[in-house]
Amino acid sequence: MGFIDQNRVNASLALQRGHYTFPRAAKLREAFENCLHDYYVKASIGGHFEVRGMLVTGESRVGKTSETVRLIEEFNASMTKMPNGKVGKIIYCKLDGSISWKDLGHKTLEALGYPANPRRTQGELWNMVRHQCREQGVIGLYYDECQHAFTSGKTSNEKLLDRFKALMKEPEWPLMLILSGVPVLASHVNSEEQIAHLLSHIHFDEIHLGRFADPTRDPDMIELNKLVYTYAERVDIDVDDLVDVDFLQRLDFACASRWGLVIELLIRAFGLCRLHGRKTATIDTFSKAYAHNSRLPQGLCPFTAPDYRDMIDGDKLMEMMLDE
């Protein structure tokens, strides 16, 4: 007996392939295009120049990484030729856990497809990074979860920021930096005035719904409603009898006010509908979908508990959701 249920896979494929474009995506794209335009113009003129970059912050699971990666993939797929005739590329590198400058050089080389002997010195690793970027036409580096590169030590953080700044001002091959992470990353970056000036800051907010929000005026409730309908329409699921103010508030609470977690739950819930041949989503659908990925005691569910805000500790729920 196999472990993969192909019917279950097929039920979720169309949902997983979808992408919802939030209004914030326009701001991110504008900042990204401004950086690229600045780079292209300066490279066309020639000589030494410094490039601009982006700082993207937000709490975990709000969608900052997926939006930024999507933008970078679109640029890489465009095969845009830079003034030197090479096709420009931006490399993605995710950081996890505390990391030194030498470790960062090694991870960057791996992202460039060039594994290096870890016994090489810090200087040798970074010289190889610069060389490979020039050879491959890489004009930018995207460091995701970049808060891990910083420590609690002021001196070491200052050195890191100086090194980032040096990459952006490298005489032979300046590199556009995109740094993303949780909000504390902004406080680290903003402690150095010059690099803060070079990085356009885009912040991704969580969902902010008031307990008595007006569904016709509250922008996040309007966006949340639109998000539910967009995913439902993608697979022809009826949600007219399901979606009201109470449901949207419960959906927000259940997903710890994180847009990314809401999308994951919508995919599971509507995937269940398709798997069982149902055309209409119900509270029971969402309760079952939620139970698939919840550590709450059996029978305790934000979608069915009458006084869910009193029965379920919102802070502890958020910890459990993000820990998963």
Helices and strands as residue ranges (DSSP letters): H 6-17, H 24-45, E 53-58, H 64-78, E 89-94, H 101-111, H 122-136, E 138-144, G 146-149, H 154-168, E 176-181, H 184-189, H 193-198, E 199-204, H 219-234, H 245-254, H 259-275, H 283-291, H 308-311, H 314-323
